[in-house]
Amino acid sequence: MKKRGSGILLPVTSLPSPYGIGDLGSPAYEFADFLAGTGQQYWQMLPLNPTDPVYGSSPYHSTSAFASNVYLISPELMVREGLLTEDELKPLPAFPQDAVDYQAVMRYKNRLFERAYKRFSSSSDQAYEQFLSRHSHWLDDFSLFVTLKVHFRQKMWSEWPQAIRDRHPAALRKAMLQFCNPVGKEKFLQYVFFRQWAALKSYCNERGIAIFGDMPIYVDYDGVDVWKAPEMFKLDQAKRPLSVAGVPPDYFSETGQRWGNPLYQWDVLKSNRYDWWMRRMVHNLEMFDVVRIDHFRGLVAYWEIPADQETAVEGTWVEAPAEDFFSVLVKRFPDSPIVAEDLGIITPDVKDMMDRFSFPGMKVLLFAFNDDQGTNPYLPHNHVENCVVYTGTHDNNTARGWFAGEASPAVKRNLFRYLGRELAADAIHWELIRIAMMSVAKTVIIPLQDLLGLGEEARMNRPSVTEGNWKWRMLPHQLTPQIKKTLADMTVIYGRAR
């Protein structure tokens, strides 16, 4: 990220696909070709970890910090790999084209996965054995955890029989033998995902496209990471959270955001030199070329909410051992391509850590025109080279939706004064893309919805709203030749072409 470049933010789930959800098949390769054809250098994605309909299928709520979402596996590629036949893909449900119906996708793909595993388990695969060995430090426990969740009818792990809950070795060995087939299926699916993912990443890298990944700072309480190592988290003697994560009241919510994730016991993490975090970073830097740490400020100081509080209002700031942690991280991963998500309430200590370790932060143009004209840090003339500029993020409205439904008359006046002219709603996205591309910042990322000029109907997430998020999908015809030409021209004009 040391030279000027640009890219597009598009979650894998949002790709076109006949199978109900974007996946790692041919539309992903076609999008990589689009990026290469327009001179882009980055494809930014949302986290690829497993999701759960209980949490609205949010990629930031996952049962594992290491495993991947197997529903992103391409059935088309499974046919090519000999794991399925064309006939086994039928009947194909009438999936919506413009949104993900997660429950329908799970029902359909689970049927395919059963057939594929039955076929695979009767064969031998040396690469599979190597995968099992290399990833055993997380894969064994994850596969057993997922299987036990089904067996215990989705009860939280803290409600499982004590011997399993507390991971008595004899009980774990017995469970692995008892459930060897479903455990094997989960390992197989992770293998299929990682094989398809490695092929797509290689294809992108060969065409000059770096994969820009996203790593949630926290893990779910009802997940394998907490079950495996409860001592790393702030839990009571019954292994239930004493306090949970979130953020105080801010731009997105008057009552803050109560995420509910368990908080880290930083003294325990520090005592073993942050081994779990280091293994997590190794894993992510193998999967991605650039890693964005979501809610970076929580690694400096975090908002601690008592577990019995229903909102985030009653929380307090608690310091983490940031300097020591980042020193270990940077020593282990010198010149690592890590981006800090530094949006929200950012205090001087967070800025100091970012400056000290040279982590680039984020600048969002939708925040630039509210007030403090001239000094607002999100205004293009206040950008610095070491940052990533966005028109908006997955948590924002689209540029067009923001202009039409959220921007006040005063904000619009500020925007028009800055641009030197007035614009209609259907033109605002290109103008924001243009001034982002003009920025001195080395890196610019444009959400695909803004490139397409879509309105609020294409918004990906509404923070603090629990339903209806993470569903938007691109339609196959939306990336027109004119959009491709305009983006390619801007990329060249503003010195961001590969």
Secondary structure as the mmCIF struct_conf table of DSSP 4:
data_model
#
loop_
_struct_conf.conf_type_id
_struct_conf.id
_struct_conf.beg_label_comp_id
_struct_conf.beg_label_asym_id
_struct_conf.beg_label_seq_id
_struct_conf.end_label_comp_id
_struct_conf.end_label_asym_id
_struct_conf.end_label_seq_id
BEND BEND1 LYS A 3 LYS A 3
STRN STRN1 GLY A 5 LEU A 9
HELX_RH_3T_P HELX_RH_3T_P1 VAL A 12 SER A 14
BEND BEND2 LEU A 15 LEU A 15
TURN_TY1_P TURN_TY1_P1 PRO A 18 TYR A 19
BEND BEND3 GLY A 20 ILE A 21
BEND BEND4 LEU A 24 GLY A 25
HELX_RH_AL_P HELX_RH_AL_P1 SER A 26 GLY A 37
TURN_TY1_P TURN_TY1_P2 THR A 38 GLY A 39
STRN STRN2 TYR A 42 GLN A 44
BEND BEND5 ASN A 49 ASN A 49
HELX_RH_3T_P HELX_RH_3T_P2 PRO A 53 TYR A 55
TURN_TY1_P TURN_TY1_P3 GLY A 56 SER A 57
TURN_TY1_P TURN_TY1_P4 PRO A 59 TYR A 60
BEND BEND6 HIS A 61 HIS A 61
BEND BEND7 THR A 63 THR A 63
BEND BEND8 ALA A 65 PHE A 66
HELX_RH_3T_P HELX_RH_3T_P3 VAL A 70 LEU A 72
BEND BEND9 ILE A 73 ILE A 73
HELX_RH_AL_P HELX_RH_AL_P2 PRO A 75 ARG A 80
TURN_TY1_P TURN_TY1_P5 GLU A 81 GLY A 82
BEND BEND10 LEU A 83 LEU A 84
HELX_RH_3T_P HELX_RH_3T_P4 GLU A 86 LEU A 89
HELX_LH_PP_P HELX_LH_PP_P1 LYS A 90 LYS A 90
BEND BEND11 PRO A 91 PRO A 91
HELX_LH_PP_P HELX_LH_PP_P2 LEU A 92 PRO A 93
BEND BEND12 GLN A 97 ASP A 98
STRN STRN3 ALA A 99 ALA A 99
HELX_RH_AL_P HELX_RH_AL_P3 TYR A 102 PHE A 120
TURN_TY1_P TURN_TY1_P6 SER A 121 SER A 122
BEND BEND13 SER A 123 SER A 123
HELX_RH_AL_P HELX_RH_AL_P4 GLN A 126 ARG A 134
TURN_TY1_P TURN_TY1_P7 HIS A 135 HIS A 135
HELX_RH_AL_P HELX_RH_AL_P5 SER A 136 HIS A 151
TURN_TY1_P TURN_TY1_P8 PHE A 152 GLN A 154
HELX_RH_3T_P HELX_RH_3T_P5 TRP A 157 GLU A 159
BEND BEND14 TRP A 160 TRP A 160
HELX_RH_AL_P HELX_RH_AL_P6 GLN A 162 ARG A 165
TURN_TY1_P TURN_TY1_P9 ASP A 166 ARG A 167
HELX_RH_AL_P HELX_RH_AL_P7 PRO A 169 GLN A 178
TURN_TY1_P TURN_TY1_P10 PHE A 179 PHE A 179
HELX_RH_AL_P HELX_RH_AL_P8 CYS A 180 GLU A 206
TURN_TY1_P TURN_TY1_P11 ARG A 207 GLY A 208
HELX_LH_PP_P HELX_LH_PP_P3 ILE A 209 ILE A 209
STRN STRN4 ALA A 210 MET A 215
BEND BEND15 ILE A 217 ILE A 217
TURN_TY1_P TURN_TY1_P12 TYR A 221 ASP A 222
BEND BEND16 GLY A 223 GLY A 223
HELX_RH_AL_P HELX_RH_AL_P9 VAL A 224 LYS A 228
HELX_RH_3T_P HELX_RH_3T_P6 PRO A 230 MET A 232
STRN STRN5 PHE A 233 PHE A 233
STRN STRN6 LEU A 235 LEU A 235
TURN_TY1_P TURN_TY1_P13 GLN A 237 ALA A 238
BEND BEND17 LYS A 239 LYS A 239
STRN STRN7 PRO A 241 PRO A 241
BEND BEND18 LEU A 242 LEU A 242
STRN STRN8 SER A 243 VAL A 247
BEND BEND19 PRO A 249 PRO A 249
STRN STRN9 ASP A 250 ASP A 250
TURN_TY1_P TURN_TY1_P14 TYR A 251 PHE A 252
STRN STRN10 SER A 253 SER A 253
TURN_TY1_P TURN_TY1_P15 GLU A 254 THR A 255
STRN STRN11 GLN A 257 PRO A 262
HELX_LH_PP_P HELX_LH_PP_P4 LEU A 263 LEU A 263
STRN STRN12 TYR A 264 TYR A 264
HELX_RH_AL_P HELX_RH_AL_P10 TRP A 266 SER A 271
TURN_TY1_P TURN_TY1_P16 ASN A 272 TYR A 274
HELX_RH_AL_P HELX_RH_AL_P11 ASP A 275 MET A 287
BEND BEND20 ASP A 289 ASP A 289
STRN STRN13 VAL A 290 ILE A 293
TURN_TY1_P TURN_TY1_P17 ASP A 294 HIS A 295
HELX_RH_3T_P HELX_RH_3T_P7 PHE A 296 LEU A 299
TURN_TY1_P TURN_TY1_P18 VAL A 300 VAL A 300
STRN STRN14 ALA A 301 PRO A 306
TURN_TY1_P TURN_TY1_P19 ALA A 307 ASP A 308
BEND BEND21 GLU A 310 ALA A 312
TURN_TY1_P TURN_TY1_P20 VAL A 313 GLU A 314
STRN STRN15 THR A 316 GLU A 319
HELX_RH_AL_P HELX_RH_AL_P12 ALA A 322 ARG A 332
BEND BEND22 PHE A 333 PHE A 333
TURN_TY1_P TURN_TY1_P21 PRO A 334 ASP A 335
STRN STRN16 ILE A 338 ALA A 340
BEND BEND23 GLY A 344 ILE A 345
HELX_RH_AL_P HELX_RH_AL_P13 PRO A 348 PHE A 357
TURN_TY1_P TURN_TY1_P22 SER A 358 SER A 358
STRN STRN17 GLY A 361 VAL A 364
HELX_RH_3T_P HELX_RH_3T_P8 LEU A 365 PHE A 367
TURN_TY1_P TURN_TY1_P23 ALA A 368 PHE A 369
BEND BEND24 ASN A 370 ASP A 371
TURN_TY1_P TURN_TY1_P24 GLN A 373 THR A 375
TURN_TY1_P TURN_TY1_P25 PRO A 377 TYR A 378
BEND BEND25 LEU A 379 LEU A 379
HELX_RH_3T_P HELX_RH_3T_P9 PRO A 380 ASN A 382
BEND BEND26 GLU A 385 ASN A 386
STRN STRN18 CYS A 387 TYR A 390
BEND BEND27 THR A 391 THR A 391
TURN_TY1_P TURN_TY1_P26 HIS A 394 ASP A 395
BEND BEND28 ASN A 396 ASN A 396
HELX_LH_PP_P HELX_LH_PP_P5 ASN A 397 THR A 398
HELX_RH_AL_P HELX_RH_AL_P14 ALA A 399 GLY A 405
TURN_TY1_P TURN_TY1_P27 GLU A 406 GLU A 406
HELX_RH_AL_P HELX_RH_AL_P15 PRO A 409 LEU A 419
TURN_TY1_P TURN_TY1_P28 GLY A 420 GLY A 420
BEND BEND29 ARG A 421 ARG A 421
HELX_RH_3T_P HELX_RH_3T_P10 ALA A 425 ALA A 427
HELX_RH_AL_P HELX_RH_AL_P16 ILE A 428 MET A 438
BEND BEND30 SER A 439 VAL A 440
BEND BEND31 LYS A 442 LYS A 442
STRN STRN19 THR A 443 PRO A 447
HELX_RH_AL_P HELX_RH_AL_P17 LEU A 448 LEU A 451
TURN_TY1_P TURN_TY1_P29 LEU A 452 GLY A 453
HELX_RH_3T_P HELX_RH_3T_P11 GLU A 456 ALA A 458
TURN_TY1_P TURN_TY1_P30 PRO A 463 SER A 464
BEND BEND32 GLU A 467 GLY A 468
BEND BEND33 TRP A 470 TRP A 470
STRN STRN20 TRP A 472 TRP A 472
TURN_TY1_P TURN_TY1_P31 PRO A 476 HIS A 477
BEND BEND34 LEU A 479 LEU A 479
HELX_RH_AL_P HELX_RH_AL_P18 PRO A 481 ILE A 493
TURN_TY1_P TURN_TY1_P32 TYR A 494 GLY A 495
#
